[in-house]
Amino acid sequence: METFVIIGAGECGVRAALTLREAGFAGRVCLFGDERHAPYERPPLSKTFPPEVKPIVPPETLTEAGIELMLGARAVALDPVERAVRFDDDSMARYDRLLLATGATARTLPGFESALTLRTLDDARRIADAIVPGARLAIVGGGVLGMELAATARIRGAEVTVYEAGDALMGRAVPEPIAAILEARHIEAGVRIVKNADVTGASSHEIRTGDGACQTFDLVVCAVGAVPATDLAETAGLDIDNGIAVDAHFRTSARNVFAAGDCCAFAWRGAIVRLESWRAAQDQGAHAARAMLGDLTPYGTVPWFWSDQYELTLQVAGLYRAGWPYTRRAAGANGLLLFQHDEHGAPISVSGVGEGNSVARDVKLGERLIERDIRVDPAQLADPAVGLKTLLRR
Ligand SMILES: Cc1cc2nc3c(=O)[nH]c(=O)nc-3n(C[C@H](O)[C@H](O)[C@H](O)COP(=O)(O)OP(=O)(O)OC[C@H]3O[C@@H](n4cnc5c(N)ncnc54)[C@H](O)[C@@H]3O)c2cc1C
């Protein structure tokens, strides 16, 4: 009987395992994860305190599908020639095909090692325990995750200070006018934001700045990005390029080894990208599973992510290009949409912010414009009297 092994029981690994069954694979599906919790969703970890534990699927779903789930099992070595994976308890698993869905880990910086980070349920519980009304919380990093955490902690009554090294919040992911709307909302809520901050070191209770000052907090969380979990792939000699390098079918440089989700990097419309997004992890897991079964349809899904901060929801489809011009379009009562085009007029990104789901439909339509590469006159895009659906039909 054929055995397909998946390393990483997160969003991507679980979706891949289920897709193998949905596609009719009758061999063994073995899903290994190093965490001890049953597979859970990460997005609620920064949006709810205490963190909501939301299973990726009900536990019985995996059992009923005949998926062998092994928790607390860390893969430590991969031998692509022998087609074998070794685990931290020295046990071995042999595979016919292997999927690496090892995700990412929170980035740490030299001098910041003892500050807390937020990636896992255990991290979120540790942070949430300390965030009581009046607690003084410092967040190093004003990216999307840092600002979600700021909102959630502030709603819970903590005194929040965000230290951002750059001169804009969420600068890598979001156009400046949208970041400005979110920043204004944080300031209104009482979050203290320090931009161009020169934080030189931090522990779980202290922040040191370049001027030699040291500030004390009840908790310091470092939210300075994530790094792909590539150790296993690296030691096995697989190609790495800011993630495990894969082709349009999520095949790595080693035969019968695939990689997908936050840990992998691939070419998308001429750029090498690594996405850290919930929907991408699901899509890629499903796509990689079908590729493992021989379906070689190239992957071309438009990237998309969302973030919730207070009553505002941010959504970005496509690949936002920092510093690139955009076309504005009003959406709903107070919402804003920003579209970007490349030098040839091809749509490349749409970013939107508004209350609740108010921009979801327009971002979806923008995503379709990108998917179908429909070139639109910017003047028409900017005109709310011209429906996006009409533009899509052209
Ligand atoms: C706090 C938080 C909030 C988020 N909010 C949003 C959001 O609002 N919107 C959005 O679009 N995205 C969000 N994301 C991102 C999204 O959750 C991730 O992109 C997604 O979880 C990636 O799925 P994955 O399966 O690729 O990786 P992961 O979810 O990281 O899963 C990988 C799993 O593999 C395990 N593993 C790693 N190495 C090994 C090994 N050697 N052996 C065994 N197991 C191993 C890891 O421990 C982990 O359990 C958020 C992420 C975090 C952390």
PDBQT file of the ligand as one rigid body, heavy atoms in Angstrom, charges set to zero:
ROOT
HETATM    1  C1  LIG A 401      -1.535  34.835  15.609  1.00  0.00    +0.000 C 
HETATM    2  C2  LIG A 401      -1.766  34.681  14.137  1.00  0.00    +0.000 A 
HETATM    3  C3  LIG A 401      -2.831  35.309  13.537  1.00  0.00    +0.000 A 
HETATM    4  C4  LIG A 401      -3.047  35.183  12.163  1.00  0.00    +0.000 A 
HETATM    5  N1  LIG A 401      -4.090  35.845  11.581  1.00  0.00    +0.000 NA
HETATM    6  C5  LIG A 401      -4.273  35.752  10.248  1.00  0.00    +0.000 A 
HETATM    7  C6  LIG A 401      -5.319  36.477   9.620  1.00  0.00    +0.000 A 
HETATM    8  O1  LIG A 401      -6.068  37.220  10.255  1.00  0.00    +0.000 OA
HETATM    9  N2  LIG A 401      -5.473  36.361   8.286  1.00  0.00    +0.000 N 
HETATM   10  C7  LIG A 401      -4.657  35.565   7.515  1.00  0.00    +0.000 A 
HETATM   11  O2  LIG A 401      -4.849  35.493   6.298  1.00  0.00    +0.000 OA
HETATM   12  N3  LIG A 401      -3.660  34.847   8.091  1.00  0.00    +0.000 NA
HETATM   13  C8  LIG A 401      -3.441  34.943   9.431  1.00  0.00    +0.000 A 
HETATM   14  N4  LIG A 401      -2.418  34.254  10.025  1.00  0.00    +0.000 N 
HETATM   15  C9  LIG A 401      -1.547  33.420   9.179  1.00  0.00    +0.000 C 
HETATM   16  C10 LIG A 401      -2.077  31.995   9.034  1.00  0.00    +0.000 C 
HETATM   17  O3  LIG A 401      -2.556  31.505  10.247  1.00  0.00    +0.000 OA
HETATM   18  C11 LIG A 401      -0.936  31.141   8.505  1.00  0.00    +0.000 C 
HETATM   19  O4  LIG A 401      -0.582  31.634   7.227  1.00  0.00    +0.000 OA
HETATM   20  C12 LIG A 401      -1.309  29.671   8.415  1.00  0.00    +0.000 C 
HETATM   21  O5  LIG A 401      -1.582  29.160   9.687  1.00  0.00    +0.000 OA
HETATM   22  C13 LIG A 401      -0.159  28.876   7.789  1.00  0.00    +0.000 C 
HETATM   23  O6  LIG A 401      -0.477  27.532   7.778  1.00  0.00    +0.000 OA
HETATM   24  P1  LIG A 401       0.657  26.423   7.600  1.00  0.00    +0.000 P 
HETATM   25  O7  LIG A 401      -0.040  25.119   7.768  1.00  0.00    +0.000 OA
HETATM   26  O8  LIG A 401       1.436  26.693   6.382  1.00  0.00    +0.000 OA
HETATM   27  O9  LIG A 401       1.667  26.654   8.822  1.00  0.00    +0.000 OA
HETATM   28  P2  LIG A 401       1.431  26.554  10.385  1.00  0.00    +0.000 P 
HETATM   29  O10 LIG A 401       0.056  26.994  10.737  1.00  0.00    +0.000 OA
HETATM   30  O11 LIG A 401       2.586  27.266  10.993  1.00  0.00    +0.000 OA
HETATM   31  O12 LIG A 401       1.523  24.992  10.690  1.00  0.00    +0.000 OA
HETATM   32  C14 LIG A 401       2.737  24.290  10.587  1.00  0.00    +0.000 C 
HETATM   33  C15 LIG A 401       2.772  23.224  11.652  1.00  0.00    +0.000 C 
HETATM   34  O13 LIG A 401       3.910  22.394  11.425  1.00  0.00    +0.000 OA
HETATM   35  C16 LIG A 401       4.571  22.139  12.658  1.00  0.00    +0.000 C 
HETATM   36  N5  LIG A 401       5.958  21.778  12.391  1.00  0.00    +0.000 N 
HETATM   37  C17 LIG A 401       6.976  22.578  11.982  1.00  0.00    +0.000 A 
HETATM   38  N6  LIG A 401       8.120  21.877  11.851  1.00  0.00    +0.000 NA
HETATM   39  C18 LIG A 401       7.825  20.599  12.166  1.00  0.00    +0.000 A 
HETATM   40  C19 LIG A 401       8.600  19.389  12.227  1.00  0.00    +0.000 A 
HETATM   41  N7  LIG A 401       9.897  19.371  11.911  1.00  0.00    +0.000 N 
HETATM   42  N8  LIG A 401       7.983  18.249  12.608  1.00  0.00    +0.000 NA
HETATM   43  C20 LIG A 401       6.651  18.231  12.920  1.00  0.00    +0.000 A 
HETATM   44  N9  LIG A 401       5.879  19.352  12.885  1.00  0.00    +0.000 NA
HETATM   45  C21 LIG A 401       6.449  20.513  12.504  1.00  0.00    +0.000 A 
HETATM   46  C22 LIG A 401       4.407  23.468  13.386  1.00  0.00    +0.000 C 
HETATM   47  O14 LIG A 401       4.627  23.371  14.782  1.00  0.00    +0.000 OA
HETATM   48  C23 LIG A 401       2.943  23.807  13.056  1.00  0.00    +0.000 C 
HETATM   49  O15 LIG A 401       2.064  23.183  13.944  1.00  0.00    +0.000 OA
HETATM   50  C24 LIG A 401      -2.171  34.375  11.391  1.00  0.00    +0.000 A 
HETATM   51  C25 LIG A 401      -1.080  33.727  12.000  1.00  0.00    +0.000 A 
HETATM   52  C26 LIG A 401      -0.872  33.889  13.356  1.00  0.00    +0.000 A 
HETATM   53  C27 LIG A 401       0.311  33.203  14.001  1.00  0.00    +0.000 C 
ENDROOT
TORSDOF 0
